[in-house]
Each structure stands twice: as C-alpha cells, then as structure tokens.
Amino acid sequence: MRILAVLILAIGPLKSASAETIHVLVWDERQLRQREAYDNWLGNEIAERLKATKSEFEVKSVSIDDPSQGLDEATLNWADVIIWWGHVRQNQVTEENANAILERIKNGELSLIALHSAHWARPFTYAMDWRSIEDAKASLKDVTKGKNLKIETVKPPREFTVPIHKAMKTPAVFGYKENRENWKAIVHLPYCCFPDYRPDGAPSTVTVKMPDHPIAKGIGKSFRVPHTEMYNEPFHVPDPDQVIFEETWELGERFRSGMLWNIGKGRVFYFRPGHETYEVYKEPVVIRILENACNWLGK
C-alpha cells in the first residue's frame, strides 16, 4: 500500500486511457458537388486528417444517408464533439435528431462545431433559437419582475432565403402589457443568415481576435484561405460569448468567422471558412483549428 501511495504522489491520480479519449463525430450530408474538391466526401476528409493529428482522438464519420441519419442514440451518447457539415439537405434532418443533439448540448454532454453553410443546420438553428429565448428572458428580468411573462416566438423564413441589408436584426424582442399583471414578449428568432454571399473562390484573410483562446493555439496573428466563399455581415445570430476569428476580403466584406456560444452547460462553435467545391479542409491551419476546437470542447 505504501508503494502504491508513493506512486500516486509521484505521477498523480491514476486515469484510464478511455477517460482521456475525445470522441469526435463528423457528420456530413454528402452533397454530390463535394466531388469537385474531395474524392471521398468532405466529412471523410476531415475525419482522416483529424485521426492523423492526435492519438487521443477517436473519430467516426457518418452521413445523412446512414441508418437514423448517423445520429442514433448510441452514437450520440458516444460522441463528445460533433462536427457538422450541411448545405442543401438541411431540412431533411429530422426534428427528433436535432432536438436530441440540442438536449445533449444543454446538458453538457456534447459540443457542436458548425462549419460554413451549417449556419442553417437544424442542430445549429435550434441552439440559436434556444439561446435567443434565454437572452430575451434575461434582458427582461428586471422590468418584468413580479409580472406574469408569456413568451411568444416568430420564426423567420429560413432555408434558401436571404435577409436584406437594413432589415431588423434578429434575434429581436418586443414586449408589451396585456394588462397590469400579464405581460407578453414576442421574440423574433434569428434568421441564422446574412445578406451577402459570393461563391467565386476569392481568397480571404482570417485575423485572430483572441490569440490566447485554446481554439487559436498555434495559429499566429492571421492566416490566408486561398479559395473560399464570401459571407458578409450582419450575421443574424444571438450575440456570441466570444468572437475568436474575423475574416475579411479585398472587396471590403467582413464576417465574424469564429464564434462561440454557451448553450446551457454546453457550447456551440461556428467556424465559417469553407465551401464544398474548394479544398479549405485540406488546409493545415484549418485542420489545426478544428483539432484545437475538438480538444478544448471535448474535455
């Protein structure tokens, strides 16, 4: 017993290998246009590169065409982090699967990394809706103290529609008094989109806004993405807790390209650079960011 105690003091508490493993689930809708840049699907490309970066990663790659859309209960229970790629098949993801992911995020059992066009992925929009409602409640807490507050939501026409410049920025809250005791708040849920995009493959410059953040470890002050799609602000999402990266283009557009939200006990990270027809996810710096994000979010 004395020898064991000495060993514990010398090397620290004993920890099983399985406790150190970070389970990364890469989810991909596998749209055919990915073949222009990825021979074996975009999600498989990310999965293989992550497998090669860290021995403590255990990585699975699944798709929307798998049984249960690759999101069965056992798989979600296994995952610590899910990396999500979606674009034109977002509305095929079932509400049941999206809610199962959201509940695990809220409980601190799972973190979500939404890539590029996954700004319209159901797990991401559900998380943004939840956060918008919670933010509205918090913003009205002082003025509605002692009142009966009812929350009503208005959902925007997402999926293949784009907000115009100078439109009401969402999420937005309008409150009114039905009577002295009963008050109502109308929460206009976030559009989860932006007014401008340009899929011409022009290069972008990504600036690190939080160099000390674990997701930015080893990245430097900035880096260039040789070919990508452009998104332009304003991005209609709840105010993030942290903005880690900002992306700019030579024509003057800008975008908050690395945004982090606390969702209950869990986290959601949105990382913008990408497009299925460009080899963005073959760039070492992009994979390093995903590696950092999985390592930090998965612990």
Stockholm file with secondary structure:
# STOCKHOLM 1.0

chainA/1-299         MRILAVLILAIGPLKSASAETIHVLVWDERQLRQREAYDNWLGNEIAERLKATKSEFEVKSVSIDDPSQGLDEATLNWADVIIWWGHVRQNQVTEENANAILERIKNGELSLIALHSAHWARPFTYAMDWRSIEDAKASLKDVTKGKNLKIETVKPPREFTVPIHKAMKTPAVFGYKENRENWKAIVHLPYCCFPDYRPDGAPSTVTVKMPDHPIAKGIGKSFRVPHTEMYNEPFHVPDPDQVIFEETWELGERFRSGMLWNIGKGRVFYFRPGHETYEVYKEPVVIRILENACNWLGK
#=GR chainA/1-299 SS CHHHHHHHHHHCSCCCHHHHCEEEEEEECCCGGGGGTCTTCHHHHHHHHHHTTCTTEEEEEEETTSGGGGCCHHHHHHCSEEEEECSTTGGGSCHHHHHHHHHHHHTTSCEEEEEGGGGGCHHHHHHHHHHHHHHHHHHHTTTTTTSEEEEEEECCCCSSCCCCTTSCCSSEEEEEESSSSEEEEEEECCCCCCSEEECSCCCEEEEESCTTSGGGTTCCSEEEESSCCEEESCCCSCCCSEEEEEEECTTSCEEEEEEEEEETTEEEEEECCCCTTSCGGGCHHHHHHHHHHHHHHTC
#=GC SS_cons         CHHHHHHHHHHCSCCCHHHHCEEEEEEECCCGGGGGTCTTCHHHHHHHHHHTTCTTEEEEEEETTSGGGGCCHHHHHHCSEEEEECSTTGGGSCHHHHHHHHHHHHTTSCEEEEEGGGGGCHHHHHHHHHHHHHHHHHHHTTTTTTSEEEEEEECCCCSSCCCCTTSCCSSEEEEEESSSSEEEEEEECCCCCCSEEECSCCCEEEEESCTTSGGGTTCCSEEEESSCCEEESCCCSCCCSEEEEEEECTTSCEEEEEEEEEETTEEEEEECCCCTTSCGGGCHHHHHHHHHHHHHHTC
//
